[in-house]
Amino acid sequence: LIEVTAGAASVQYLSEPASRANLDQLRLEQPRPNDQQAGAMEAVTNFFKPDPNTVPILYGINKSYQWFKRGDVDALPALFFDNLSSLLAIILATLFVPVIVSGFVPAVTGAHIAAFEAMIFGRVLPGIAFALAFGNIWYGWMAFKLSKFDGRDDVTALPYGINTPAGFLVAFSIMLPLCIQYSSLPPAEFAEKIWQVTASANFIGGILECLGYWLAATIRNNTSKAALYAPIAAVGFVFLALDPFVKVGGEPIVGILPFAVAFTGFFANDGHGIYPTGINSLLIFGTGTIIMWAGGLRGDGSRPGQPSALGDQLVSAYDTFAWTNDMRPGLSLAGFADAEALGQSLRIVIPVALQSFIETMENVEAASQKGDNYNLFEAMLVDGLGTMVGAFFGSTIPTTVYIGHARYKNIGAAAGYSLLNALIYVLLLLTGLFAPLFRLVDQVSILCILLVVGLMIVRQAFEVTVSRHYPCLCIGIFCLILNYFSVNAANLERGIYNIGGDGGIISSLIITQIVCDLIDLRFGRAMVYTGVAIFASLFGLMHGNNPISPQGTGQVATALTVSTVDNPNYYLGVNEGWRFSVAYSLLFVFCGAHLAAQRMGWIGEPIMDNGTDPAHMMGEHGESVHYKKEQHPTTQIA
């Protein structure tokens, strides 16, 4: 080992021959470069002559690296469904944008909506295919290089996919204003202009992501965690969690079981779930889709409930889009010609890129804590270039490294799950088969997976923020809540009235308790509260959106409306309380089945602490002595 000292900085290099043990020891002892040193000169130096702790970008690969292992079999469906649920939900939200605009801009007609849909399936999705292929393959290559650099085989590739929060911001904060701006154009030109400006904005976002290496450290060191995470937490709370919760409230019979599986599959058992690895998303999709095709979906103007009508939509999507695409590489960047519209989009692109490259920094550092010390500069370059490649081929959605490397590392994955994920999405998105898949699966179930992702993002934001800044983080979330209702003010969804109308206070107690018991595996007590919910939903104490009385006349919405089946046609009835009673009955059976499995030892033991923080029990947060002393043993329902 040769040590070169210059001022306060000390850099160590390996002289030849140096043993792998010496290199490993060096990495343990040598601190990683300070974030404040990540200036332009360091970035250039690291590219051509990186420090001994970092894999050079131009480096050989370990040809004997075992890139596909048993862990990749488990990791592949997890990453695939992670990408799929995000993509389905973003496409669902994006397709709804012109529908929203048509509600208050008469110039946007059904022909405009159809042209917009053709643009999404024919041009945007093929562009996403190229972005996902580019990033997943490059991250797989990085794993091969790290394997050679470290001389070991247990290297796990970084997961890569579309930037889910950014996808919703693009839909509602870029595409929606563009729909209004271009509403006077003919349908085909209307869709093409929106596509070009949004893809061009996405390309600019990719450039900013590439520049993130020079900017991220300075911004992170001069901005509070609450401020950094407020935008991403707000998107997670509103578009990824609140909006799906509203959709579940609009379709309780279809949504209740996927909603329950989401909590038992992703939050129970200390975050590991109670089902086999990799099938949580499949269980959620499958449960809701079966109920939907069995006729449980009530439907609305944009999505029919009758299975026959759903079948017609599926056949139409296959006939229209399968085995075709309308990809036009390079033409997507014609949006640079509309400088005014493109300039307005930068107010969204800049903060999205900022959060993206800071999140990349956090995820690469988290991977390093698991032993996979990737080149941060290269990872940011991949994210930015992947977004730019996607935009060139037509994508409007940025891509980024995903949270979850630790999960894939723990199950023994290598690089195979990332490479095969790229191959699957290239085939799915370039062949036009995504459109019929979109019509095949239940969309409410898709949103339940997104709800999980959103809540995880919010939880992470609070975990990395000091408690004294919690109120500040909430203020940031408030801003997007108001944005959500301003966007939907002209067309409030049924789920908002079902959940937030009469009985909202009681619903907040009962529903919260049920999901707490699902996480804590207290299925017996969940059955008790579910039984209460069945009764309360019939009499307006919960979900009191029941405008028709039992006598068939109109009734004023109060906290005590009686819910009856007001129309023999399931798809035309307007009373909602009885639907929730049916949904909670399904949940009661679900909890009973899981309780039986628990008694047979198939599921772990319940957590019986009622979610009380041990620090509060010890009085570390300033509780009174009376609180600590006045605790008496009681009988608890498991």
N, C-alpha and C positions, 0 to 999 in steps of 0.2 A: 504494500500500500504506500502510495506517495501522496503526501499532503501538501497542498499549495495554499499558503495563507496570504491574503491581500486585504489589509485593513482589518475590519471586523468580520469580513466574510471568510469562511473556510470551506474549501472544496477538496474532496478526496477523489482520486482516480485510481483505477486498478492497473498495476503494471503486470505484464505477462512474465511467467505464467501465474495466474491467480486462481485459487480454488473456488468452487461454487460455495463452499462453506464460508469463505472469507467474504464473498459478495453478499450472502444472506446476512452475515453479521453486520456488514457495513450498512445494510438497509435498516437494520434495527437501531443502529446507533446514530446514523446520520439523519438530522431533521429534514423534513421536506421543505422546499423553498417557501419563504414567507410570501403570503399573497401580495404584499405591497411591492415585491420585487418583480411582479409579473408585468413588466413594461415591455415596450416594443423591442428594445435591444435584447432582452432575455428571450423573447419569443423567437426572434430570428436566430439567436445562438442555439436555442434548443432544437430548432428545426434541422440545422446542419450538424450540430455537435451537442446532442443532449447530455444532461448530467448522468452519472452512472446509475442513478435510481430510475431512469425513465427509458422505456423502449423507444428507439429511434423510429421515425415514420418509415424511413427506407431501411428495412432490416429483413433478414432472411426468416424463413419459417421452419418450424420443426416438422419435417416430413413424416416422422413417426408419431406425431401427436394423435392420440385417440380422440377424434373429433365427435364421434357419436357413441354415446354410452347408454346404459339403462336409464340414467337420470334424464336423458334427452327425450325419452319416450313419455315421461311424466311432464316434462317442461313444455314440450311442443304444444299439446292441447291447451295448456294454461296460457301461453303467449298468444296462440292462435285466437282463442276465445277472448282474450284481453283486447287484442286488436279488433276482432270482429264485433264485440259488443260496443266498443267505442265508435267504430266506423258506422255500424247500423244506426246508432243513436244520433250521430252527427248528420248522417244523410236524412234521417227522419226529420230532424230539426230544420235542416236546410231546405228540404222539399216543402216545408210548411211556410217558409218565408214569403213566397209570392201569394200564398193563400191568405196570410195575414194582411198583406198590402191590398189585396183585392177587396177586403172588407171596408176600406175607406178611400181607395183610389179606383173609381169605376173603370178607368182606362185599362187596368190589368184584368184581362179576361181569362176564360178557360183556355184559350189558345196560347196565351202567354205562359200560363202555368204548365201546360203540356210541353212547350218549347223549353222551359226551364228544366223540367224533369229529364227531357232528352239530353240536355247539356250536361246534367250531373252524371247520368249513367253512361253517356257516350264519350265524354271528354274528361271530366274530372277524375273519375275512377281509374281509367287507364294511366293517368298521370301519377296517381297515388301508387299504382303498381310499381312504376319505375322508382319512385322514392323509397318504397319499402324494400325493394330488391337491392338498391344501391346501399342503403344503410345496414341492412342485415348482413349482406355479403362482406362489407368492409369491417363490421364489428367481428364477424367470424374470422377474417384475415388478421385482425388485431389479436385475437385469441391464439392463433397459430404462432404469431410473432412473439407474444408473451411467453408461450410455452418454451420456445427456443431460448429466449432471453433468460428465463429463470431456470431452465433445465428441469422442468417438471411437467407432469401430464394432467394435473388436477386444476386446469384453468377453465373458467366459465366465461363465455362471451357475454358482453353487455346486451341486455334486451333493448329492442328498438321498435318504434312504432309511431303512429300519428299522435300529434299533440292534442289530446282530448279537450282540455279547457279552451285552447286556441281555436279549435274547430267550431265551438259554439259562439265564440266572440266573432269569428269570421262571418258566421251565418247571420247573427242578429245585429252586429255593429258595423259590418262592411256591406254584405249583400243586401240587407233590408233597405238601407238608405239608397243604394244603387237601384233597387227595384222601383223606388219612388222616382228617382232622378230620370230613369230611362223609360218610364211608364208610357210615354207618348210614342215610342218606337213600335214598329211592327214586331210580332212575336219572335221571329227568328233573330232579328237584330237586337231586340231586347235581351234575349238570353246570351247572345254572343258578347255584347258589350259588358254585361255583368261578369261573365266568365273571364274576359280579357283583363279587366281592371283588377279583379280579385286575384287572378293568377300572377299578375305583375306585382301587386302588393306582396304576395307570398314570396316572390323572387327577391324583393328588397329585404324582406324579413330574413331570408336565408343568408344574404350578405351580412346583415347585422349579427346573425348567429356566428358567422365565421370570425367577425371582429370581436366576439365576446371574450376571447382570451385576453385581449388587451384591456378590456373595460370591466370585466366581471369583478376582479379583485378590488379595484378602486371603488366601485359602486357598493359592493358588499361591505366594505370597511367603513363606508360613510352613510349607511342607511340602516335604520332599525329593522330587526327581523320582522316586526309587525307590519311595517310598511312594505317590505319586500314580498311578504307572503299574503298581504291583504288582497291583491288582485286575484291570485290563484285560489286563495281560500274562498273569495267571494264567488268566483266562477264555479268552484266545487260545490259550494253551498246552494247557489241559486239554480244554475243550469244543469248541474250533474246530480244534485240531490233533491232540491225542492221541486223542480219541474217534474222529474219522474215520480215523486211522491204524489203530486197532483194527478198525474196520469193513472196511478194505481187507485186513487180515490175516485176517478171517473169510471174505472172498470174493476170494481172490487172482486167480482166472482172470478175473473181471469187473473187478477193481480195478486190476490192475497197469499196464495201458496208460493209463487216465485219470490214474493216479498219475504216470507218466512224463511225459505231456503237460503236467501241471500244473507240473512243474519246468522243462521246456524252454520252456514257453509263458509263464511268469511270472517265473522267476528267471534264466534264461540271457540272454546278450547284455546284460549290465549292467542286468538288470531289465526290458528291453524285450521279451524273448522272441524266438523265431525264426519265429513265424507272423504273418500279417497282423493288423493292429490290429482288435480287437473280436471275433475268432472263437475266442479261446482257450477260453472257457467252452463255446461251441458244440461245439468239437472234443472236449472232455472229456465233455460230455453225450452227444454222438453216439456216441463210441467205446464207452463203457460200455453205453449203451442197446442198441446193435446186438448186443453180446455177450450181454447179458441176454436179449433176445428170441430169440437163437439157441440158448438153453438153457444158457448158461454159468453162470447163477446157481444156487448150491446151495440157497439159501433156508433159512428157519428157521420157527419157530412163527408169527411175525407176517407173514412175507413168503414166499410159496411160490416155488419155483424153476422149476417146470414152466411153459413158455410158455402152455399151455392154462389153467392156474390163474391166471396173471397176466392173461390175457385176460378171465377171469371177473371179476376184481377191477376191471379197467378198465371193463367194461360196467356193473357194479354201481355204480361211482362216478358214471358218466355218468347212469344212470337215476335215481339218488338225489338228486344235487346240481345237475346241469346245468340252467341257465336258472331257477334258484330261489335264494332266500336267505331267511334267518330273521332279518333285521336288525330290531332293536328299539331305536331311538335313545332315549337317556335312561334306559331301563330298566337299562342296564348299570351305572349309578351307584347302584343300590339297595344295593350292597355297603357303602355308608357306614353302613347300619343295623347291620352286624355290626362294632362298634367293636373288639372283641377280636381277631378275625381280621385286620382291616385294620391294626390297630396292630402285629401281629406281622410283617406284610409290610413295614413301614417300615424294618426293619433291612436289607432288600435295596434298597428304593426309594431311600433317601437316598444311599448310596454310588454307585448307578447314576446318579442325577441329578448328583451331584458330578462324576463322571468325564465325564459327557456334556457339561456346560457348559464344563468345562475343555478338553475335546477340541474343542468348537466354537470356543473362543477360539484354540486352536492352529491349527485349520484356516483360520479367517478371516485370521489373521496370515500363514499360508503363502500364501493367495491374494493378500494384499497384496504379498508379495515378488515375485509374478508380475505385478504391475501393476494388479490388480483390488482396489481398496481399499474393501471393503464396510463397512457400518455394523455394528459388532460387537453393539451393543445390539439392533438389529433382527434379526440372525441368531439370537441367543439367544431372542428373542421368538418367532420363527418355529418354532424347535425345540420350545419349550414349548407354544405354541398348537397346533402340529400334533399333538403327543402328546395334548393335551386334546381336540381335535376327534375324533381317532381313538378315544379312550376313550369319549367321549359316544356314538359310533355303534357301539361294541362292541369296539374293539381292546384287546388286553392287552399290546401290545408298543410301547415308546417309539420315536420317530423322531428322527433327528438329521442334521446335515450330514455328508457322507461325506468320507473322505480320498480324494484323487484329482483335485482341481481342477487341479493342475499337469499331470497327464496329459492331461486334456481340453483344457487351454489349449494344450499343445504340438501337438495335432493340429488346432487351429484351430476348435474348437467354439464356439458362441455360446450361445443360450438354448433353441434348438429341441429339443435332446436331452432337456432337463429337462422341457419342456412335453409332448412326445410320450410320454415315459416315464410321466407322470401319466395321460395318456389311456389308454394301453395297460393300465395296472394297474386303472384304474376299470372298464374293460370286462371284464378277466379275473377280478377279484375279486367284482364285483357280480353277474355272471351265473352264478356257480357253476361256471365252467369250470376253475377251478384244481384242483378235486378230481380230475377225470379226468386232467389234466395231471400231477398228483402221482403217479398210478398208472401213467402212461405212461413216464416217464423212470426211468432207473436211479438208485436212491438212493445207492449207493456212489460213483458218479461225482459226484453233487451234493456229497457230503462231501469229495471230493478238492479241489473249488474252495474249500470252507470251510477245508480244511487249509492252503491257500495263504494265505488271509486271516489265519488264526490265526498262522502263522509270520511273516507280515509285521508283525503287531501286536507279537509278541515281539521281533522284530528292532528295530522302532522303539523299544520300551521300553529296550532295551539301548543303542541309539544316543544317546538323549537323557539317559541316566544316566551319571554319571561312573564310571570303572572301579572306583574304590575302594568304590562302593556295589553292585557286581555281586552280591556274596554276600548283601546285604540284599534285593535284588530276587528272588534265588532263594528266600529264605525265604518271601516273599510267595507265590511260585508253589507252594511245597510245601503251603501251607494248602489250596489248591483241589485239588491232587492227592489229598490225603487225603479231602477232601469227595467227590470223584468216586468213590473206591473205597468210601467208606461208603455212598453212594447205591446202588452196584451190587454191594454185597457179597453179597447174596442171589442174584444172577443174573449171575455173571461171564460175559462173552461169549466165544464161541469164538476170536475174534481175539486175546484176551489170552493164551490158552494157546498159540495158534499162533506168536505172535511172542515172547512173554516167557517161554515155557517152556524146555524143553531146547534148547540151541543159541542161547540169547539173546545170549550174549557174541559169538559168531562173527557172528550176524546184525547186531549193532550195528556191526561193522567192515565187513562186505560191503555191507549196504544203504546205509550212510553213504557208502562209496566210490562206489557206483553213482550215487547222486543228485548227489554232487560232480561226477562226470564228465558227467552230463547237463547240469548248470549250466555247466560249463566247455566243453561241446561236444566232449568227448573220447570220441566214440562208439566208437572202436576199443578203448580200454582198458575202457570200460563193457561191451563184448562179452566181454572176457576175464573180468571179475569176474562177469558174468551167467552165463557158463559154469561158473564155480566154484560159483555159487549153485544151478545146476541139479543138479550132482553132490551138493553138500552137503545139499540138501533131500531127496534120495532115501535118504540114510543117517543122517538124524537129526542131522547136524552143524548144520543150521539147521532151524527149524520142526519140531522133533521130536515133534509131537503125533500119535503113531501107536500107538494101543492094541492094534491087531490085527497079529499076526505074519504072515509069508508062509505059514505052515502053517495059518492060520486060528484059532490060539489066542490067548489074551490074552498080552500082553507088558508087562513093567514098563517104564515110561517111563525111558529112559536116554539118554545123549548119542549112542548108536549104535543107534537103532532103524531097522530097514529099513522103508521105506514102500512098500507095494504097494496095488493097487486091491482093497479088501477086500469090496466089494459090487458086483455088476454094475449095480445101480441107482445111477446117479450121485448122486442126491439123498439116498440113505440111507447111503452110506459114511461111516465115521468117521475113517479115516486121512487126514491132511492134507498130509503131506510131498510126495506125488506131485502133488497139486494145485499146490503151489508150483513144482515142477519144470516143469509145463505153463505156469504163469504166467511163469516166468523165460524159458522158451523163446519165448513171445510177445514178451517184452521184448528178447531176443536179436535177433529178426527186426526189431523196431522200431529198435534201435540200428544194425543193418546197413543198413536203408533210409536212415536219417539220415546214416550215414557215406557212402553212395553219393551222396546229395544234396550233402553237403559237398564231396566230390571233384569234383563237377560245378559247384561255385561257387554253389549255391543257398543254402547256409548258411555263416555266417561261420567264420573260422579258430578252432581250439581254443586255449584258454588253457593254457599249459604250465608254470605256476609252482607246481603242486601246492598252491595255496592258502596259500603261505607269506607271512606279513606282512613287507613290506619293512623295517619297523622292526626286526623280529627279525634280519633278515639283516645290518642295520647295527649290531647290538648295542645298540640304544637301550633295550632292556628288561633290560639287565644280563646278557646271555648271556656265556659265557666266550669268551676269545680263541680257544681250541681249537675251539669251535663254529664260529666265523667262518672259521677258516683251513682246517679239515679238510673241504673241500667239493671233490668230484671230479666231473668230467663223466661222465654216464651216458647210456645210451640210454633214451629214454622212448617209450612207446606213446601215440600220439595218440588 
